[in-house]
Amino acid sequence: MKVTFDIDCTPEEARSFLGLPNIAPMQERLMKEMEDKLHANLNTLDPEALMKTWLPMSFQGWNDMQKNFWDQMMKSGAMATPPMAAKTDKPVK
């Protein structure tokens, strides 16, 4: 045997019937706090602050990063340079 009940009620009525607490005020406070934190974080999204956050302490600016990059390239280039070829009097075409 199968019995089906259809109950038409609002969520508030169901909550009070089942004895569940009303958490709407707590949800409103939490949503307000999350909104405030979101607004505060959006204000810190200026490019300079992001770069200071993302770059490690050894790279205080783009100049330091560029200098380190070129130093590494020069070191690897010095190891890869071939020895001087013999000079010839013939022009290169």
N, C-alpha and C positions, 0 to 999 in steps of 0.2 A: 504494500500500500504506500502511496506517495501523497504527501500533503504539502501544499504550497501556500505560503502567506505573503501577500503583497501589502507592505506598510508604507503609507504615504506620509512622510514627516520631514521636517527640516533638519539640518545637521544639529542645530541647537536642541531641538526636541529629542532627537536620538541620543545626544550626549547626556542630557539630563535624565532620560529614561534609563540609560545604562549606568548612570552614576559616574560618568567621566568628568574630569575637571574642565572648566572653560579656560583655554589657554590663549584666547584671542588677545587679551591685554599684554601678555608676555611676548607673543609674536609681534605685536605692534612696536613694543620697545626694542626688541632685537632688530627688526627691520630698520628702525630709526638709527640705531647705533651702526648698523652695516652701511647705511646711506651716508652717515657722517664720515665714517672711515674711508669710504670710496671717494668722497669729495676731497678729503685731506690727501689721499694718495694721488689723485689726479693733479693736484696742485704741484706735486713734486716731480712731475714728468717733464721738466724742462731738459733740453738736450745736454746741457753742461752737467747737471746732476746725474743724468743717466750715464754719461761717459765716465764720470768719477766712480760710479758704482760698478760699472762693467769692467773697466780696465784694472789690472792688478796694481798694487802699490809701486812696483818697479817702473811702470809706465805712467808718469804723472801727467804727461801730455803727448800730443801727437808728435812733437819734435823728438822726444825721447824714443818713441816707438819707431819713428822713421830712421833715427840715427842707429838704433839697434838693428833694424832691418838692413840698412846699407852696410854696416859693419859685417854682418853675417854674409852678405852677398860678396863683399870684397874678399873675405877669408876663403869662401868657396871658389871664387874666381881665381885667386892666387894659386890654389892647388891645381886648377885645371888648365893653366896657360901652357901651351906647348913651347919647347925650346926654340930659339931663334933659328930660322932656316938659312941656308947658305945664300949669299947674295949673288945674283947673276946680272949680266949686262943686258939681257934680253928684256924688252918691255913685256909686261903682262897684258894679255888681250882680254 
